[in-house]
Amino acid sequence: MLTAEQAKRYRTEGYFIFPDLLSQAEVEQFVYEMERICAGNTVAQHDASRLEMEPSQPPNGTKVRRIYEPCTYYEVFKKFSESPKLIDTLERLLGPDIVYTSSKINVKPAELGSVVEWHQDMAYGPLTNRSVLAILIYLDDADLKNGCLQVIPGQFRMLDHSRDGIFQGRITEPLDTSKAIPLEGKKGAAIFFNGLAPHASSLNRSSRSRRTLILGYRAADAYPIHVGEMSTRGDRFARLVRGLNSNVARFDMDRVFIPTYPKDTKSLYELQDLSRRQELGRTV
């Protein structure tokens, strides 16, 4: 049950923590299913539409970086994405008409897991209003050593993610990261955060994995702003999970940055890596 304090924090700071959204039995079930999905896959042989492997591995490397769309392809996760436990809370935050948009599991293997630089989710797929959020659920105990989520509270304005007119997948305008808050938590804890909340996570420098299930939702009147094929692809798994579809788009921002992608990139990881390599090339 969402508390008044959690709802207030979401409205004023853009996030809140639900310390025990999942029971230990639910965490174990999700981890078992996740390991079943990953089993037997290698860099050389895996379904790239379902999995993304960690780079810098040999062809027989088995470390997975991301599982795509668990809440679409696998029943245990899909059932959870539509559960009253989630949707009742979301109704307090987004209103009565709610659309599921996407999901993923970020794995962050021990001593290898990739860095995620500062960004806002909504920059990747701009919408007509701010009623969009993600739920990040820890499937392992998470702290700074193994790359817990970090957020900058109180940011409700879209920030620029482009350089020379090309989308970089990371915030490019000056950002005061001294205000960043590490959101450490035990497995089963969930972080609800708005699509405009700047967030990041560091490399996993520990001997422990840091696995997270991430689900995205928006209000039914928060319509995608079409920016080409990436918009079509980004909304292809959307489905109504409560209430009614809206035939009216609501607007609540005076400006929205429109991403011009440098090429057809598969994920945030690839886009940010491309941006870093291009920046290095400019400075050498």
Secondary structure by P-SEA (a helix, b strand, c coil): cccaaaaaaaaccccccccccccaaaaaaaaaaaaaaaccccccccccccccccccccccccccccccccccccaaaaaaaaccccaaaaaaccccbbbbccbbbbbbcccbbbbbccccccccccccccccbbbbbbccccccccccccccccccbbbbccccccccccccccccccccccccccccbbbbbccccccccccccccbbbbbbbbbbbccccccccccaaaaaaaccccccccccccbbbbcccbbbbbbcccccccaaaaaaaaaaaaaaaac
